[in-house]
Amino acid sequence: MPGLGCALELRLNPEQAKKHRRFDPLTIAVKDRLALEAWDNLLTEKNIRHSPIITAVQGWLIVIEDPDQNRVRLYTLETHGPELKPDDANDWLKN
């Protein structure tokens, strides 16, 4: 992939993909909630399936899902205080 800066190998294995459904092996840090909002807008514009912005334990996150239902999380480095409780009941956080 041009501009990635490292080698990337993608594998097609439908059987294994079914076993990993809704698994989220990768979390990518984003600077703050404002950056997360920009991601939310871009993902919405590109019609990519993703969660709304979710209040997490320390910051905020978005969960992105591919067609095999594998997930990647974008999590803010910016944190919030204890007055904001994590949205533990959010369906995007359940496996």
LINSUL-V111086 format. One record per residue. N is the residue number from 1. RES is the residue in one small letter. SS is DSSP state (h for helix, s for strand, l for the rest). OMEGA is omega in degrees with one decimal (999 if undefined). NEAR is the number of other C-alpha atoms within 12 Angstrom. Layout:
N_RES_SS_OMEGA_NEAR ; N_RES_SS_OMEGA_NEAR
//
This chain:
1_m_l_-177.7_9 ; 2_p_l_175.5_7 ; 3_g_l_-177.4_7 ; 4_l_l_178.5_8 ; 5_g_l_177.0_7 ; 6_c_l_177.5_8 ; 7_a_l_179.0_9 ; 8_l_l_178.2_10 ; 9_e_l_176.7_8 ; 10_l_l_-177.6_7 ; 11_r_l_176.5_9 ; 12_l_l_180.0_10 ; 13_n_l_-175.9_11 ; 14_p_h_-180.0_14 ; 15_e_h_179.1_11 ; 16_q_h_179.2_14 ; 17_a_h_178.3_18 ; 18_k_h_-179.2_15 ; 19_k_h_-176.9_14 ; 20_h_l_-178.5_19 ; 21_r_l_178.5_21 ; 22_r_l_176.5_25 ; 23_f_l_-178.9_25 ; 24_d_l_-174.5_24 ; 25_p_l_-173.2_16 ; 26_l_s_172.3_16 ; 27_t_s_-179.4_18 ; 28_i_s_179.7_21 ; 29_a_s_170.6_22 ; 30_v_s_-170.5_24 ; 31_k_l_-172.7_20 ; 32_d_l_-178.4_23 ; 33_r_h_177.8_27 ; 34_l_h_176.9_19 ; 35_a_h_178.4_22 ; 36_l_h_176.7_32 ; 37_e_h_176.5_24 ; 38_a_h_175.4_18 ; 39_w_h_179.1_32 ; 40_d_h_179.2_29 ; 41_n_h_-179.8_20 ; 42_l_h_179.8_16 ; 43_l_h_177.6_23 ; 44_t_h_179.6_18 ; 45_e_h_-178.7_12 ; 46_k_l_179.3_11 ; 47_n_l_177.9_15 ; 48_i_l_-177.3_21 ; 49_r_l_-179.9_24 ; 50_h_s_178.7_31 ; 51_s_l_165.3_30 ; 52_p_l_174.3_27 ; 53_i_l_-175.1_33 ; 54_i_s_172.8_32 ; 55_t_s_-178.5_32 ; 56_a_l_-175.6_31 ; 57_v_l_-176.6_22 ; 58_q_l_-176.4_22 ; 59_g_l_178.6_30 ; 60_w_s_-179.5_36 ; 61_l_s_170.5_41 ; 62_i_s_175.5_40 ; 63_v_s_178.8_39 ; 64_i_s_-176.8_37 ; 65_e_s_176.2_27 ; 66_d_l_-177.0_22 ; 67_p_l_177.5_15 ; 68_d_l_-178.9_21 ; 69_q_l_168.2_24 ; 70_n_l_-173.8_26 ; 71_r_s_173.0_30 ; 72_v_s_178.5_26 ; 73_r_s_168.6_33 ; 74_l_s_-173.3_38 ; 75_y_s_-177.1_32 ; 76_t_s_169.9_30 ; 77_l_l_175.1_22 ; 78_e_l_-179.8_22 ; 79_t_l_174.4_22 ; 80_h_l_-178.5_19 ; 81_g_l_-177.9_14 ; 82_p_l_178.2_12 ; 83_e_l_175.9_11 ; 84_l_l_-179.7_16 ; 85_k_l_178.5_16 ; 86_p_l_179.7_21 ; 87_d_l_-176.7_20 ; 88_d_l_-177.6_14 ; 89_a_l_-177.6_13 ; 90_n_l_-177.6_18 ; 91_d_h_179.3_14 ; 92_w_h_179.9_29 ; 93_l_h_-180.0_28 ; 94_k_l_176.2_14 ; 95_n_l_999_15
//
